Structure formats: C-alpha cells, structure tokens
Amino acid sequence: MSEERPAAIHDLAVIGGGVNGCGIARDAAGRGARVLLLERGDLAQGTSSASTKLIHGGLRYLEHGEFALVREALSERERLWRIAPHIIHPMGFVLPWTRGLRPRWMLRLGLFLYDHIGGRRALPATKAIDLRRHESGAPLKPGFGPAYCYSDGWVDDARLVVLNARDAADRGADVHSRTEVTGLAHEAGLWTIETRAADGTMRHFQARALVNATGPSVLALKQLAHGHGERHMRLVRGSHIVVPRLFDHGFAYFFQLPDGRIFFAIPYERDFTLIGTTDRDHAGGLEHVEASAEEVAYLCEGANRYFARPITPDDVVWSYAGVRPLIDDGSARPEAATRGYRLELEAGGEGDAPLLHVLGGKITTYRHLAAEAVALLQPHLPALRGGDWTAKAPLPGGDFPMTGLADLIAGLARDYPFLDAADADRIGRAYGTLARVWLGGARSRDDLGVHFGAGLSEAEVAYLVEREWARAKEDIIWRRTKLGLRLNAAQVAALDTWLKERG
C-alpha cells in the first residue's frame, strides 16, 4: 500500500458518481471551477443504473399532490431529449382503463394536467384510443377497450451518467472512479479528503467546497464529515425484470394494480420487455442490492393480469434492483413518498469550507438539480462564473438534431456496411456522433480487432476503457452497454481476460 499527499487544490470536490454527482460536476466545470469527482465504485454502479429508464414527469405523483415536482420534471423532458438525442427518445405510453380501479374521469383529468403544466412542445398530446382496434391492444387479454396514449421519454440511464462525467472531464474535471472516501476533515477554509483506490493506494485531495451526492449513502458521508447525521432518509427498493419480448410494437404500457400501485412494461433492447418497478422499504446493505423472489413473482403476476401470454419467474432473463434515497415525508406507503429533492448547504461563517448535501431526487430532474446546487455554491466559490448553461449544451455525441437519430443511424449503416442493422442501431443509440471516433476508418469487422460477440469489438471496448472509465466486465456488459443480455459465458470470460491482460 502506498500513500500520496495532496496535489493542487480543487475548487469543488463532488463525492458520488451517480447522475446527480456527475451532473453537478459537469455544470461546475463548465462554469470555470476546478472540479474533482470521486466515486467508490463504477460510475452509475448504484441507483442511477437501476431506474425504470424513463424521462418522465411521474403521472402517478399527481394523485399525491406533487404538482410542483411533476411540473419541474415535465419541463425537463424535452430539454434532456434535445441535449442527448442519441440516448433519449420519445415513447408513447398506453394506459388502459381498468374496471374497478381509478375511474376514467380521474385518468383523463390527470392526463390533461400532464399535457398542460410542463411546457410540452414537441411531444404528442394525449389521445383516447380503443384497444379493440389499436395495435397496442393485440398482446393484451380480451376485455380491454378504452385507453389513453400519452407521451414521455426513454433514457439509457447509465450512459446518461457516464456522458455527464465525460463532459465534465472534457471541461477540466478530474474524475476518479473506484476511489473510496475514507476520511474528511476541514480547517482553514479547505476540505481534506482521504481516499483509498481499488489497488489500495491512499491519496489525499483538498478542495474549497464539498458536495455530498452519494445517494443512499448520503447520511453515512454526512456522519463521516461531522460525526453525526440528523436527518432520516427513507430507502426504497425498486426492482425490475427483463423477459423475452411480449409485444412487437413500439409503445410502452402503464398498468394499474388492485393494490393501488402501478407498473410499466417497456420495449427493451429490441428483443426484450422491461417490467417494473416495485416499491419496498429497504433495510439491508447497499453493496449487493437484488430483486427478491417475492418481487419477481409480484411483477410476473402483475403482467399476467394484462398480457395474453403468461410469464413466470422462469422466463426472467435478467433482474436488477436499486435503492432510491427518498426524503422521509411520513408517507404510510413507500410508493407515496416524495420523489422530490432537498439541497442542504452548510456554509458557516466567512472563510469556512462549504458542504452541500443532496437529498433525494429522480433522474429526470438531475440537470435542474445540478444547476440549483451550483447556484447555491456560487456565492462561496469565486471560480464559479456565469449562469445555467447545461439546458442547451449537448452531451458528448448528442450534437445533432433532436429528431435526427434515424438519419444518424442510417449514416453509420451506409459508411460502415459491415455493421448489420442491429449493430448500427445499437451503436448509434449509445454513442451518437462519437461512434465514428472508435469506428474510425474501419472497412471490415477485422479492422475493429477481436470480436467478443453480439457486435462488441476490441475497438469499442478499448474506447470504453480509455474514454469512459470502464474497468471490469460488468462495467461494459451491464452499464456502458446491455450486451450481458446477449453474450454467453465463454464470450464474457474472453472479455474479462482481455481486460485483465490490458491491466
């Protein structure tokens, strides 16, 4: 084990490599601050890669009176689509009316508000449909008729996180993944941060301000900083399952259940359907969060209430779960707990080192949260200059029109004819204009080096290692891509060997 003493002083250190932390790091770096981003695991390894993968206002939050939260999230949908049109795209959601559950007038009123309170411009408005005639009715059991089709967005959540980190680094931020914070101390207007890297190397950093964006671990870091943590967070586990494709069309479903909960069924990675989520209070650890057998069965049973083709836990090809750090607002049921966020700034007196805690939040509001967080810090950090800039600046690879994804994918297929249609589609949706950085002048698959399977090449993996902080096979097959759904054990082992030999 070795130790390294502090390097140059950073203006701002952000602890937590999820969507909020990476968003704050990007925003602050773009305003001129020298930024340090620390994450103890892989970027997006926790909650931020375990979402339902939606950019949405949260239709169900309206019935809990969360009008401000819904308005804020709705106003972000098209902004995020515009700055990241490769990893975010619009999707139609079909909401069937189900006899005995929420009445039709309530659904229509909620959707009317959903259409009109968030500044919708490009997304289509809600329309009434008849499932006996609409294509989305074909996979469902007989008996469903009236339904509504409304618009929201889909996002590759893990890539959203990584691209924010990449943009932060391109603007000068120092990004360190697999670097655990083991100690915090502040004096003379500076925070000293003790860290331990995955190889055991101990290192110290110094910063003039600190952001605690550690998600479910926010109170643990607060205690590390102060020796105590007053606020109670509510940790709620959301689980999802992936099954072979249950329908061929491009619509998603928003389903109601008799217990008052809802769940989604979403087209996923061409050949699969993503079903989720659950809302269960989480009392266990945070290192290995998994969907329980009970949750998997619950989601299967929910799907079987609607789809004509039944599924069982044996049909699940992948499941994942994440713990949402929610503000404890006293709600009796976890699904009713607020998805809003709170920013708590400890600034002290003049010359003190500020500490900002990020409590709660959801992926759709991350950009707005980051802008608000940096604005709170700005009076304490002279290096931060200018106002909110991230609403119009594209994320890496997203510098093309928001409706131009099909043309971008067609261009890749034309210029790299050895890619089949599925490969061109996957690559375009993951990397956007940056796909050509690692595809380069290739004229055949052989020009991309080793082929690991499912279209994953040595050139792509090398790019993910060099530019996106990927280190382990899980980083690549479950976060940077979702090719874990397609690669077999031997192919994954070959990838693992390549990564270890590369060091």
BAGU-395295 format. One line per field, with one value per residue (C-alpha): y, z, x; residue number from 1. Coordinates in Angstrom, 1 decimal, always signed. Layout:
BEGIN
north = (Y ...)
up = (Z ...)
east = (X ...)
k = (NUM ...)
This chain:
BEGIN
north = (+0.0 +3.4 +6.9 +10.2 +13.6 +16.4 +17.8 +21.2 +22.5 +21.9 +24.5 +21.8 +18.1 +16.1 +12.7 +10.3 +9.2 +8.8 +11.1 +13.9 +14.0 +13.8 +16.4 +18.8 +18.1 +18.9 +22.1 +23.4 +22.5 +24.3 +27.5 +27.5 +25.7 +23.1 +20.1 +16.7 +13.8 +10.8 +7.5 +4.4 +2.0 +2.3 +5.4 +4.7 +1.5 +2.1 +3.6 +5.6 +2.5 +0.7 +3.0 +2.3 +4.2 +6.9 +10.6 +11.5 +13.8 +11.0 +10.8 +8.9 +11.7 +13.9 +11.9 +12.5 +16.3 +16.6 +19.2 +21.2 +18.1 +16.9 +20.4 +20.6 +17.1 +17.7 +20.9 +18.9 +16.2 +18.0 +19.8 +16.5 +15.0 +18.0 +17.7 +13.9 +12.7 +9.6 +8.1 +9.8 +9.4 +9.9 +7.0 +6.6 +5.1 +3.2 +3.5 +1.1 +1.9 -1.0 -1.5 -1.2 +0.8 +4.5 +6.0 +7.2 +10.9 +10.7 +9.3 +11.9 +14.8 +13.6 +13.4 +16.8 +18.3 +16.2 +17.6 +21.3 +22.1 +21.3 +23.3 +20.4 +21.4 +18.6 +15.6 +14.5 +15.3 +12.6 +10.9 +8.4 +5.0 +1.8 -1.3 -3.4 -1.6 -0.1 -2.2 -2.0 -4.0 -7.1 -8.5 -8.0 -10.2 -9.8 -7.4 -4.2 -1.3 +2.4 +3.6 +6.7 +7.1 +9.8 +10.8 +10.6 +9.7 +6.8 +7.1 +4.9 +5.8 +4.5 +6.2 +9.5 +9.4 +8.5 +11.2 +13.8 +12.6 +12.6 +16.2 +17.3 +15.7 +17.4 +20.7 +20.1 +18.0 +15.2 +12.0 +9.1 +6.0 +3.1 +5.6 +5.4 +8.3 +7.1 +10.4 +14.0 +17.0 +20.7 +23.6 +27.0 +27.1 +23.8 +20.2 +17.5 +14.2 +10.9 +8.3 +4.6 +3.4 -0.1 -1.1 +0.1 +3.4 +6.0 +9.6 +13.0 +15.7 +19.2 +21.3 +24.6 +23.2 +19.7 +18.1 +15.0 +13.4 +9.8 +8.8 +6.2 +6.7 +10.5 +10.2 +8.0 +10.6 +13.3 +11.4 +10.9 +14.7 +15.7 +12.6 +12.7 +12.9 +14.3 +13.8 +10.4 +9.2 +6.6 +3.9 +2.3 -0.6 -0.6 -3.9 -4.7 -7.8 -8.4 -11.1 -12.1 -9.7 -9.7 -7.4 -6.3 -2.6 +0.4 +1.5 +1.1 +0.3 +2.0 -0.6 -0.2 -2.9 -3.6 -2.6 +0.9 +0.6 +0.9 -0.6 -0.2 -2.7 -1.2 -2.3 -3.0 -3.8 -4.9 -8.4 -8.0 -6.4 -4.5 -4.7 -2.6 -1.3 -2.3 +0.0 -1.8 -0.2 -1.4 -2.3 -4.3 -3.2 -1.3 -3.3 -6.1 -5.0 -7.6 -8.2 -10.6 -13.7 -12.1 -9.0 -11.0 -13.1 -9.9 -8.3 -11.5 -11.7 -8.1 -8.6 -11.7 -9.6 -7.8 -9.8 -12.7 -14.6 -15.5 -15.3 -16.9 -16.3 -18.9 -16.6 -13.8 -13.4 -10.6 -8.7 -5.7 -3.5 -0.2 +1.7 +5.1 +7.6 +9.4 +12.2 +10.8 +12.8 +10.4 +8.7 +5.5 +3.6 +3.7 +4.5 +7.6 +9.0 +12.2 +11.9 +15.5 +16.6 +18.9 +20.7 +21.4 +23.9 +24.2 +27.3 +28.6 +31.9 +33.7 +31.5 +28.3 +25.4 +24.8 +21.4 +20.7 +17.6 +16.3 +14.5 +12.6 +13.4 +11.5 +11.0 +13.3 +16.3 +15.8 +18.6 +21.2 +19.9 +20.3 +23.9 +24.7 +23.1 +25.1 +28.3 +27.7 +27.3 +30.2 +32.9 +30.9 +30.0 +32.9 +30.4 +29.7 +32.1 +32.5 +31.0 +27.9 +26.7 +23.0 +23.2 +23.9 +22.4 +18.8 +15.9 +14.1 +12.5 +14.4 +17.3 +16.6 +17.5 +16.0 +14.3 +13.2 +9.8 +7.8 +9.7 +9.3 +5.5 +5.4 +7.2 +4.7 +1.8 +3.4 +4.3 +1.0 -1.6 -4.5 -3.5 -5.2 -3.2 -4.2 -3.2 +0.2 +0.8 -0.1 +1.9 +5.0 +5.0 +4.6 +6.9 +9.3 +11.2 +9.8 +6.4 +7.4 +8.1 +4.4 +3.0 +5.3 +4.2 +0.5 -1.2 -4.6 -6.2 -7.4 -3.8 -3.4 -6.1 -9.0 -9.7 -10.8 -11.5 -9.7 -6.9 -6.0 -5.3 -4.7 -1.2 -0.4 -1.9 +0.0 +3.2 +2.4 +1.8 +4.9 +7.4 +6.1 +4.7 +1.1 -1.3 -4.6 -6.8 -5.7 -2.1 -2.9 -5.5 -4.1 -0.3 +1.0 -1.5 -4.1 -6.8 -9.0 -10.0 -11.5 -12.6 -16.2 -17.3 -18.0 -14.7 -12.8 -14.8 -13.8 -10.1 -10.5 -12.0 -9.2 -6.5 -8.2 -8.6 -5.0 -4.1)
up = (+0.0 -0.9 +0.0 -1.9 -0.4 -1.7 -5.2 -6.3 -4.6 -6.3 -6.1 -5.7 -4.8 -5.7 -3.9 -5.7 -9.3 -9.9 -12.1 -9.6 -8.8 -12.4 -13.3 -10.7 -11.7 -15.3 -14.5 -12.2 -14.6 -17.3 -15.1 -14.7 -11.4 -11.0 -10.1 -8.5 -8.9 -6.6 -6.9 -4.8 -7.5 -11.2 -12.4 -12.2 -10.4 -7.9 -8.1 -11.3 -13.4 -11.8 -12.8 -15.0 -17.7 -18.1 -18.6 -17.3 -15.1 -13.0 -13.8 -10.6 -8.4 -9.4 -7.2 -4.2 -4.8 -6.1 -8.7 -8.4 -8.8 -11.8 -13.4 -12.9 -14.3 -17.3 -18.2 -18.3 -20.7 -24.0 -22.7 -22.0 -25.3 -27.1 -25.4 -25.7 -28.7 -29.0 -25.6 -25.0 -27.3 -27.0 -26.4 -26.4 -23.2 -23.3 -20.1 -20.2 -18.2 -15.9 -14.4 -10.6 -10.4 -11.0 -12.8 -16.3 -15.4 -13.0 -15.7 -18.2 -15.7 -14.7 -18.3 -19.2 -16.4 -17.5 -21.0 -20.0 -16.9 -18.2 -21.3 -23.8 -27.3 -29.4 -27.7 -28.9 -26.8 -25.1 -27.2 -26.4 -28.1 -28.3 -27.5 -29.6 -32.7 -31.7 -32.3 -28.6 -27.7 -29.6 -26.9 -24.2 -22.8 -24.2 -22.5 -22.6 -24.6 -23.6 -23.1 -23.3 -25.1 -23.7 -24.3 -22.2 -22.8 -22.5 -21.5 -21.2 -17.6 -17.1 -20.3 -19.2 -16.1 -18.0 -20.6 -17.9 -16.4 -19.8 -20.5 -17.0 -17.7 -21.2 -19.4 -17.0 -14.2 -12.5 -12.4 -10.2 -10.1 -7.8 -5.3 -1.8 +0.5 +3.9 +5.8 +5.7 +7.7 +7.2 +8.5 +7.3 +4.6 +3.0 +3.0 +3.1 +1.6 +2.3 -0.3 -1.0 -4.6 -5.6 -5.6 -2.0 -2.8 -0.2 -1.5 -0.2 -2.1 -1.0 -2.1 -1.1 -1.2 -1.0 -2.4 -0.8 -3.7 -2.5 -2.9 -0.4 +1.5 +2.0 +5.7 +6.1 +4.4 +6.5 +9.6 +8.2 +7.8 +11.2 +13.3 +13.3 +10.9 +12.0 +9.0 +8.4 +4.8 +3.5 +1.5 -1.0 -3.2 -6.8 -8.7 -12.4 -14.5 -18.2 -20.1 -23.8 -25.9 -25.1 -28.0 -31.3 -31.5 -30.1 -27.4 -23.7 -21.1 -17.9 -15.9 -12.7 -10.0 -7.4 -4.5 -5.9 -7.3 -11.0 -13.1 -16.6 -19.5 -21.9 -25.2 -24.3 -26.3 -29.4 -28.2 -24.6 -22.4 -19.2 -16.4 -13.2 -10.7 -7.2 -4.1 -1.0 +2.1 +2.1 +5.3 +4.1 +2.9 -0.2 -1.7 -3.4 -4.0 -5.7 -6.7 -4.2 -5.3 -3.9 -6.0 -9.2 -8.6 -7.9 -11.3 -13.1 -11.6 -12.4 -16.1 -16.2 -15.3 -18.6 -21.2 -23.0 -22.9 -19.3 -17.8 -14.7 -12.9 -15.1 -18.0 -16.4 -18.3 -16.0 -13.0 -11.2 -8.3 -6.9 -3.7 -4.0 -1.3 -0.6 +1.8 +4.7 +4.5 +6.8 +4.0 +5.1 +1.9 +0.1 -3.3 -1.8 -0.5 -2.3 -5.3 -4.8 -3.6 -1.0 -1.0 +2.4 +2.4 +5.4 +4.7 +8.2 +8.5 +6.2 +5.2 +6.2 +3.8 +2.4 +2.4 +0.3 +0.8 -2.0 -0.5 -2.8 -6.4 -9.6 -12.8 -14.9 -12.7 -12.3 -14.6 -12.9 -9.5 -10.6 -11.8 -8.5 -6.5 -8.3 -7.9 -4.2 -4.1 -6.4 -3.7 -1.8 -4.8 -6.9 -9.5 -10.5 -13.2 -15.3 -15.0 -16.0 -19.3 -19.5 -20.9 -24.4 -24.5 -26.0 -24.1 -25.8 -29.0 -28.9 -31.3 -33.9 -34.2 -31.6 -34.3 -36.3 -34.7 -37.6 -40.0 -37.9 -37.7 -41.4 -42.0 -39.9 -41.8 -45.1 -44.1 -42.3 -44.4 -42.4 -39.5 -39.6 -38.9 -35.2 -34.7 -36.4 -34.3 -31.0 -31.7 -32.9 -29.9 -27.5 -28.9 -31.3 -33.3 -31.2 -32.7 -35.6 -33.1 -32.4 -35.7 -37.4 -40.9 -40.4 -43.6 -42.0 -38.7 -38.7 -38.6 -35.2 -33.6 -31.5 -31.8 -28.4 -29.8 -30.2 -32.1 -29.3 -30.7 -29.2 -30.6 -28.8 -25.5 -25.8 -26.2 -23.2 -21.1 -22.4 -22.5 -20.2 -17.2 -17.8 -15.9 -15.3 -17.5 -15.5 -16.4 -20.1 -20.4 -17.9 -17.8 -20.9 -22.9 -22.2 -24.1 -21.0 -22.3 -25.4 -24.6 -23.4 -20.6 -22.8 -24.5 -21.2 -20.0 -23.1 -22.4 -18.8 -19.8 -22.3 -19.7 -17.1 -19.6 -20.6 -16.9)
east = (+0.0 +1.3 +0.3 +0.4 +0.0 -2.3 -1.9 -3.2 -6.3 -9.6 -12.4 -15.1 -15.0 -18.1 -18.4 -20.7 -20.6 -24.3 -26.5 -26.7 -23.0 -21.9 -24.4 -23.1 -19.5 -20.4 -22.2 -19.5 -16.6 -18.5 -18.6 -14.9 -14.3 -11.6 -13.6 -12.8 -15.3 -14.9 -16.8 -16.1 -17.3 -18.0 -19.9 -23.6 -23.0 -25.8 -29.2 -28.6 -28.3 -31.2 -34.1 -37.1 -35.1 -37.8 -37.5 -41.0 -43.0 -44.4 -48.0 -48.8 -47.3 -50.2 -52.6 -50.2 -50.4 -46.8 -47.7 -44.5 -42.4 -44.3 -44.2 -40.4 -39.9 -42.2 -40.3 -37.1 -38.2 -37.7 -34.6 -32.9 -34.1 -32.6 -29.1 -28.9 -31.0 -28.9 -29.6 -33.0 -36.0 -39.8 -42.1 -45.9 -47.4 -50.7 -52.8 -55.8 -58.8 -59.4 -62.9 -63.0 -59.7 -59.2 -62.3 -62.0 -62.6 -59.6 -57.3 -58.4 -58.1 -54.6 -53.5 -55.0 -52.8 -49.9 -50.2 -50.5 -48.4 -45.0 -44.4 -44.8 -43.9 -42.5 -44.1 -47.5 -50.6 -52.6 -55.3 -58.0 -57.7 -59.7 -57.7 -60.0 -58.7 -55.3 -52.2 -51.3 -54.4 -53.3 -50.9 -53.5 -56.1 -59.6 -61.9 -59.8 -61.3 -61.0 -57.4 -55.3 -52.0 -49.7 -46.0 -42.9 -39.3 -36.9 -33.3 -30.2 -29.7 -26.2 -24.9 -26.5 -24.3 -21.2 -21.7 -22.1 -18.8 -17.2 -18.3 -17.1 -13.7 -13.5 -14.1 -11.2 -12.7 -10.6 -12.7 -11.7 -13.8 -13.2 -11.9 -13.5 -13.6 -12.3 -11.9 -12.9 -11.5 -11.8 -9.8 -8.6 -11.3 -10.3 -11.6 -9.0 -10.3 -8.6 -9.2 -8.3 -8.2 -9.1 -5.4 -5.0 -3.3 -4.1 -4.3 -5.3 -7.1 -8.0 -11.0 -12.6 -16.1 -17.6 -20.8 -22.2 -24.1 -23.8 -27.4 -28.5 -25.2 -25.7 -26.2 -23.2 -21.0 -22.6 -21.6 -18.1 -17.8 -19.4 -19.5 -23.3 -26.3 -29.6 -32.0 -33.6 -33.9 -36.3 -34.6 -37.0 -36.0 -37.3 -36.9 -37.3 -37.4 -36.5 -38.3 -38.3 -40.3 -44.1 -45.1 -43.8 -44.9 -43.0 -45.5 -44.9 -47.7 -48.7 -50.7 -52.7 -52.9 -55.7 -53.4 -53.2 -49.7 -48.7 -46.0 -44.6 -43.9 -41.4 -39.8 -36.2 -33.1 -35.1 -35.8 -37.0 -39.6 -38.7 -41.2 -41.1 -41.0 -41.7 -41.7 -40.4 -38.8 -35.2 -33.5 -30.4 -27.0 -26.2 -23.4 -25.4 -29.0 -31.0 -34.7 -36.2 -38.1 -41.2 -40.7 -40.0 -43.2 -45.2 -44.1 -44.9 -48.4 -49.0 -48.0 -50.3 -53.3 -52.9 -50.9 -52.4 -49.1 -48.4 -44.9 -43.3 -40.1 -38.5 -39.0 -36.9 -33.6 -32.3 -33.5 -32.0 -32.8 -31.8 -32.3 -33.8 -32.8 -36.1 -36.8 -38.9 -42.1 -44.0 -45.9 -47.5 -46.6 -43.2 -44.8 -46.4 -43.1 -42.0 -39.5 -38.6 -35.1 -33.7 -30.3 -28.8 -25.9 -23.6 -21.7 -20.8 -19.1 -16.7 -13.7 -15.5 -15.5 -19.0 -20.6 -23.7 -25.8 -28.1 -31.1 -33.5 -34.2 -35.0 -33.2 -35.5 -34.7 -30.9 -29.9 -32.1 -30.9 -27.3 -27.9 -29.6 -26.8 -24.1 -26.0 -26.1 -22.4 -21.6 -21.5 -18.9 -16.7 -15.4 -14.2 -17.8 -18.8 -22.0 -25.5 -27.3 -25.7 -26.5 -30.0 -28.7 -25.2 -25.3 -23.8 -21.0 -22.3 -25.5 -24.6 -27.2 -30.9 -33.3 -35.3 -32.2 -31.4 -32.7 -30.6 -27.5 -28.0 -28.6 -25.3 -23.5 -25.0 -24.0 -20.5 -19.8 -21.6 -20.1 -22.4 -25.7 -28.9 -29.0 -25.3 -25.7 -28.8 -27.2 -24.0 -25.8 -28.1 -25.2 -22.5 -24.3 -21.7 -18.9 -19.4 -17.1 -14.3 -13.7 -15.1 -12.6 -11.6 -12.7 -13.8 -14.5 -15.1 -11.5 -10.3 -12.0 -9.9 -11.1 -14.8 -16.2 -19.7 -23.0 -21.3 -18.9 -15.4 -12.0 -12.1 -15.3 -14.0 -10.8 -12.8 -14.9 -11.7 -9.9 -12.7 -15.5 -13.7 -14.8 -12.5 -14.4 -16.6 -19.7 -19.0 -19.1 -21.9 -24.4 -23.7 -21.9 -23.9 -26.6 -24.9 -24.9 -28.4 -26.7 -23.2 -22.7 -20.5 -17.5 -17.7 -17.9 -14.9 -12.9 -13.8 -12.8 -9.4 -8.8 -9.5 -7.2 -4.4 -4.7 -4.3)
k = (1 2 3 4 5 6 7 8 9 10 11 12 13 14 15 16 17 18 19 20 21 22 23 24 25 26 27 28 29 30 31 32 33 34 35 36 37 38 39 40 41 42 43 44 45 46 47 48 49 50 51 52 53 54 55 56 57 58 59 60 61 62 63 64 65 66 67 68 69 70 71 72 73 74 75 76 77 78 79 80 81 82 83 84 85 86 87 88 89 90 91 92 93 94 95 96 97 98 99 100 101 102 103 104 105 106 107 108 109 110 111 112 113 114 115 116 117 118 119 120 121 122 123 124 125 126 127 128 129 130 131 132 133 134 135 136 137 138 139 140 141 142 143 144 145 146 147 148 149 150 151 152 153 154 155 156 157 158 159 160 161 162 163 164 165 166 167 168 169 170 171 172 173 174 175 176 177 178 179 180 181 182 183 184 185 186 187 188 189 190 191 192 193 194 195 196 197 198 199 200 201 202 203 204 205 206 207 208 209 210 211 212 213 214 215 216 217 218 219 220 221 222 223 224 225 226 227 228 229 230 231 232 233 234 235 236 237 238 239 240 241 242 243 244 245 246 247 248 249 250 251 252 253 254 255 256 257 258 259 260 261 262 263 264 265 266 267 268 269 270 271 272 273 274 275 276 277 278 279 280 281 282 283 284 285 286 287 288 289 290 291 292 293 294 295 296 297 298 299 300 301 302 303 304 305 306 307 308 309 310 311 312 313 314 315 316 317 318 319 320 321 322 323 324 325 326 327 328 329 330 331 332 333 334 335 336 337 338 339 340 341 342 343 344 345 346 347 348 349 350 351 352 353 354 355 356 357 358 359 360 361 362 363 364 365 366 367 368 369 370 371 372 373 374 375 376 377 378 379 380 381 382 383 384 385 386 387 388 389 390 391 392 393 394 395 396 397 398 399 400 401 402 403 404 405 406 407 408 409 410 411 412 413 414 415 416 417 418 419 420 421 422 423 424 425 426 427 428 429 430 431 432 433 434 435 436 437 438 439 440 441 442 443 444 445 446 447 448 449 450 451 452 453 454 455 456 457 458 459 460 461 462 463 464 465 466 467 468 469 470 471 472 473 474 475 476 477 478 479 480 481 482 483 484 485 486 487 488 489 490 491 492 493 494 495 496 497 498 499 500 501 502 503)
